[in-house]
Amino acid sequence: MKFSLTRRQILNTGIALGFGSLLTRFGNAQTISNQDIQTNGINEKNAKGTFLQYSRFHPSFGGPPNSDQFLGKLVPGFRKSGLGPVLVETPDLVKIPWKMVNEVKEFELRCTPVKREFLPDQFMNVWGYNDSMPGPTVEAFQGDRVRFVVHNELPEPTSVHWHGLELPMQYDGVPGVTQDFIPPGGTYIYEFDLHQTGTFFYHSHVAMQEAFGMAGLFIIHPKIAYDPPVDRDFALMFQNFFVPPNAVTADSMAMDWNWHTINGRSGPYTTPMVCKHGERVRVRLINFSAMQHHPVHFHGHTFWLTGTEAGRIPTSAWVPRNNTLVGVAMAQDFEFVAFNPGDWIFHCHMVHHMMNHMVRQVGPHIRGGFDFSQYADSLPARPSVDLSLQESAFQMPGYPQKMQDMNMSHNHQAMAKITNRREAKGMRANWFHGVKGLMTVLRVLPEDLYHRVMLSDEAIQPGEIYEAIAKRGYASREEKT
């Protein structure tokens, strides 16, 4: 008897035999049948009632993946369509004012040295604009004509580049190529029309000045908010610096980095972002770290990547993420529905970026409570080393792996700058131990708790809001249709 087998039959037979041998090998292995699926409750009726629906107030799926509601993709906020956009919020930064001069919005920028308080009472020497690092946020609208009067108050020449903007060549801000340097004490005027929308930024086009902090946010809104409209719009700028031990001036020539800031502050001094439960939220992030990329992770939610430094992405190309890589000089816009009440970390996932002033624990750091300048010129008079470093734990190879803090918890005045801010009211008593470097917090608060934290002056105890949310769970608000 002759057998005639096709190539497909041979392949199918081989796969079946291979799968059968695996089942025999593992003995108790079982296959999943349609009956199993039905008995586990994942039937079509159940799926339609549970997984195809999306809720703005508790975890839900909103599938299938091509649905407008999938993971909240096109679920609008509470604001109606057709309205103007909400204004952007930039924690720890001010916005630059403008005046209307002959139908042109005129802004004034001063290039200045800055003493920036990275952490409470930890001031660092950097450069920026209008005595701020990053510089004050520029907020404008599509169709505006803008003028920037730039004064150079630095001891060396500079220029200003408008990153990502399509404008006349002579205003691009590249020394030598499109303009002469702005000399010390000099002034230069940039004027152009805004036809784009999105998350942009301005910065010096002198490389080491960029590394020394000279940058700022430039947000351009559409006249009418994009659908789905957001209720809350935040903007953040990541930067990093190398500040040697016992120094307060950044070294822009270094190839390493040990201080990381969000809008000019390091966690836990970064002011939390606060929104209401159920709102649609946008977070704009610009990475202006000189030489470091950042894998940015957001806890408790899935976000959609909706924009870049080039502007809005078409909805068909949006990507759902909870961790995304933001490269140097890139911007990314994240949007999500704040369905999950609580205090959620938003941070770079590189471990060395989740720390402050990461240096080895040697030198003056092992002589607590002393000012280095007191004995710098008289080493024999230096105080003794802290003998606690001889503790038995050092016999464990690799110890310590937990970075030591800067003893802020012993400085009540410094800690008050962190814990007494309105945006931090009611968080757990020691929440700041888990927030360092490129880390901040986004708080999702039920409406009544939002009112207590952000709009009232009542006393709120540490942990009070946290405990209230944990006790309520997802029953903190009735779902509305």
N, C-alpha and C positions, 0 to 999 in steps of 0.2 A: 504494500500500500504506500502510495506517495502522498507526502504532505506538502502543500504549497502555502508558505507563510509570508506575509508582507513584512516590510521593515517596521511598520507601525505596530503590527501584532507582536513581533519579537520584542520590541521595546516595552510594550504594555505588559507582556508576560514577565519580562525581567523585573520591572518595577513591582509587580504583584508578588513575585517570589521573594524579592528583597525585603519588602514590607512584612511578608509573612515570617521570614527568618528573624526579623527584629522582634516581632511579637513573641516568637518562640523563645528568643534569647532573654527577653525581659519577663517572661512568664506571666506576670499579673497585668501586663499592659492591656488596656481596653480601648476599643474604638468608640467614637461618639456617633450615635444614631440619631435620626430625626425624633425618635421617641424620647431619647435622653434630653434633647433640646426642649421638647414640649414639657417634660416633667420638671425641668429646671426653671420653667416659667418664662423662657425667652422665646415666646411664640409671637406671631405677627400681631395679635391683639395687644399683648403686653408692650411690645416695642412701640406701637403707635401711641399708646397711652403714656409711655414713660420716656423713651429715648428720642422720640421725634419732637418733643416739646422743649422749649427753652424758657427758663425762668431767670429773671433779673435778681431774684432774692435767695436762691439756693443753688447748689450744684446741679447741673443738668447738661444734656448732651446737645440737643437741638439738631440731630442728624437727619438724613444722611449728610456726608461731607459737602455735597453740592447745594445744600439748603442755605438760604439766606440767614437762617437762625443758627446754623451750626456753630457751636462754641461762641455764640453771641455776635457773629461776624457783622451782620447788618442790623442788629437790634439797636434802635435809636435810644437816646437818652430821654429825659423828661421834657426837654425843650422841643418845641414844634419845628418842623422844617420851614424853610423860607425866611428865617430870621438871620440877623447878623451873627457873627461868631462871638463866643465868650472871649473875654480878654485873657491873655496868658498870665499865669502866676509863676514867678521865679523866686523860689525860697532863698532867703539870705542875700538877694540882690535887689537893687532899685531899678526903676525904668528911667531912661533919660527923657527929660521934658523937651517939648518943642514949641515953637511959636510959628504962626502963619505969617510969612513975609511975601507979599505979592503972589499969593496963591501957591506958595511953596512951603512945605513943612521944613523948618530950619532947626537943626540940631547942633549943639556945640560939644565938641569932644576935646578934652585936654589930655595929652600924653604925660603921665605923671608917675613918680615913684610912689609906692604904696606900702604901708605896713599892714599886712593882712593877718587877722587873728584866726589861724588855722584851727586851734583848739582854745578853750578858755585860758586867757592870759599867756598864750603862746603866739607871739607876734613874729611874723617872718617878713623879711625885706624882699619885695618883688616889684614888678612894674605893671602898670595897667592904664586905665583911663578914668578921668574924673575922680581920682583918689580911690578907685575901686578895682579889685581883681577877683573875677573877671570884670570887665568894664560894665557900665550900666546897660540894661537891655534896651535895644531899639525895637519898638513895636509900631508897625505901619500897616497900610492896607493896599491891596492891589489897585493900581491906578493913581496912587499918590506920586507927586513929584517931590523929591526930597533933596535937601542941601545939608551937607555936613561941613561945618567950619572947624577945622582941626588945628589946634595950637600945640606946638611941641615944647613942653616944659622939661624935657630931658636934656642931659648934657651932651647928647650925641644925636646925629640925624636919624630920621625914621620915616615911615610912610604907613598908609592904611589900605589894606586890600579888603574888598567886599566879596567874601568867599561864596561862590556859587551864583552870583548875580550876573545877569547878562546886561551889560551897560556899555557906554561909549569907551573906547580904548583908553583915552586920556585920563579916565577916572579909575582905572583898574588897580592902581596903587603899587606897581612894580618899579622900584628905583632903577633908573637908567633906561629901562625898556619903555615905560609909558610916562614917566615923570622924573623930575629931579627930586632928590631927597628933600624932606622938610628939615631945614637946619635947626639947631637949638635956638629957641626964641622965635622961630618962624611960624607962619600960618599958611595953610593950603585949603582950598575950597573944592569939595567934590559935589557935583549936582547931577542927578539923573532921575529917570522915570522908573517906576516899579510896575512891571507887567506880570511878574511871577508871583506865586504864593508858596509858602512852605517855611522850613526851618533852615535858616542860614546863619552866618556869623561874620564878624569883622575881626581883623587882626593885623598886627604889624607884618610887613613883608621883609623884615630883617630876621634871619633865622634864630639867632640867640635871643633876640627880644621876644620872639614867640615862646621860646622855652622858658623865658623869665616871666611869662604870665600875660603878655599883651594880646588879649582877645576878648570878645564879647558876643552875646546873643543878638541875632537880628531876625525877628519874626515878622513875616508878612502874611496877613490874613486875606482871604477872599472877602468880597463885599457881602456875599450871602454864604452862610456856613455850609460846608459840604455835608451831604447825607451819608450815613446817619449822623445827625448833629450830636456833639458832645456837650456834657454839662460842665465839665471841668477840664482845664488845659494847663498842664505844667511844663516847664522847660528847665533842663539841667545841663550843665557843662562840666565834663570831667577834665581834670588837669593833674599833672604830677611834677614833682620837683625833687632834686637831691639837695638836702641840707645836711652838711656834715655834723657829727656830734659836737655839742657845745657851741654851735654856730646858729645864726638867725638869718643868714643870707643864702639864698638858693645859688647853687653852682650850675649854671646853664651849660658849662662845658663837659659836665660829667656824662658818662654813658650808663649810669645806674640811677635809680629813683627810689626814694624811701618815704616821701610824703605824697599823699594822694588826696585831692580835694574835689568836692562837688559844690559848684557855685562858690568856690573860695573857702570852703570849710571841710574839715575832716570829720567823719563820724566819730563820736556821737553828737558832735556839735552841729551837724547838718540838721536843719529844721524839718520835721516830718511833713509830708504832704497829707492833706486831710480831705476826704470826700464823703458824701452820703451813700449809704447802702442803696444799691440799685442804680446809681448814676453811671452814665457812660463817660469814661475818662480817657484823655490822651496824655501821654508823657512823651515829650520831645527830648531826645538825648543827643548831645554833641560831644564827641570825643576829641578834645584838644590836648590830650597828653602828647608830649613831644615825640616819644618813641615807643609807646605801649598801646597795644590793642586790648580791648576789654570784652570778654564774654559776659554779657549782662543777664542776670537771672532775677526773676520776679516770683516771689512765693505766693501760693494760694490761688493763683489765677492763670489762665491762658490768655495771652494777648495776640493781637493781629498786627503784623508789620504793615503799616499803611502809608509810610512816606520815607523818603531819604533826603539827602542834601540837595537832590535835584527837584524835590517837590512831591506832590501827591502821587501815589501809585494807583493805577486802575484797580478797581475792586477784584477783577478777575485774576489779578496777580498777587493779591494779599496772601501772606503766609502766616499760619498760626505757630506761635513759639511760646516757650517760657524761659528760653535761654537763647540769646543771639549774639553773634560776634560783631562788635562795632569797631571798625578800624580807625587808625589815626586820620584826623581831619574829616571823618564821616559823621553824618547825622542820620538818626533813625527815629521815626515816630511810631509809638506803640499805642494801640487802642484796645480797650477791654470794657466789659460791663462789671462793675464792682459788686458782684453778687455775694461775696464771701466776707461777712463782717469780721473785723479784727485788726490787728497790727501786723503788717506784712513787710518783710525785708525786701528791698530793691538794691541789688549790689553787683559789683564785678565778682566773678567767680575765680579769678586768679588769686591763689592763697596769699601771695605777697602784697596784693592790693587790698587785702582785708585787714590791714594793720596800719599803725601809725608810727612814723619815724623808726622804721625797722633797722636797728643797728645792734651789733653784738653788745652784750651786757658787760662791758669792760670800762676802764677809766673812771671818770667821775660818777658814772651811773652806779658803781658799786660802793660809793661813799654817800649814802643818802643824807639829805638835809643840809648839804653844804654847797655853797656857791663856788664854782671852779675858780673864779677870778680871785678869791680870797687867798689861794695858795699857788696860783700859777707861777709866780715869780719866786716862790720859796718852797720847793718840793720837799725839803726835809720837814717842813711844818705841816705837811698834808695830814689829814685825819686818817685814822686806821680804816682798813677794809672791813666791810660788813661780814662778820664770820658766819652768818647764816648761810652763806654760799657753800659752807662745808657740810651742809646737812646730808644725811645718809641717802637721800633720794638721788644724789649725784653719782651714786654707785650703779644706777641703772643706765645702761648704754643708751645714748640719745637724749637723756633728760637734760634740760627742759625743752619741750616742744611748744608749750603755751608761752606766747610772748608776754613779757612783763608790762604792766601798765605804767603810766607816767604819774602815778600816785595822785591823780586828780580826786579820787574818792576821799582823800584826806584833806582836801582843800574845799571847804564848804562853800566859799564864795564862788570858786570856779564851777563847782557842781551845780550851784543854783542857776548859772547861766544856761545849763543844759536842761535841768528838770523843771524849772519854773516857767518855761515858755508855754504859752497857751496851747500850742499844737501838741505838746507832750503830756498834757493833763490826764491823769488817770491811767497812764501806762504802768506796767509792773515796776515795782520799786527799783530793781536793779537792771532795767532794760538796757541801759547804756553799756553793760559789760559785753553785749553781743553785737554792738554796732561800732565799727572802726574803719578807718580808711575810706575806701570807695563804697560806703554803705549808708543807706538812708532808710526811712520807714514810710510806707504809705498806709495811712489809717482809714479803714472803711467803717464808718460809724452809722448805726441806725439813727433815724432823724431826731428822736428825742435826745439821744446821747450826743449827737452832733451839736444840737442847740446848747446843751450844758457845757460842752468843751469850747466851742468856738464863739458862742453868742452871749453866754451868761458870765457873771462874775462870781458865781457861787464857788465855795471851797470844794475841791475834789481831792480825795485822798489817793496816794499812790496805789495803783492796782484796782481802783474802784471801777473804772470803765472796763478794764480787762475782765474783771470778775463778772460784771453785768452781762457782757457779750458771751462769755463762756457759759454762763448759766442759761441764757436764752436760747443759744444755738441758732438755728435758722428760723425760729418762730418769732423773731423780733419784729417782723412786719408782715402784714397781710399782703398777699399777692394781688396786684391789680391787673385788670385786663386792658 
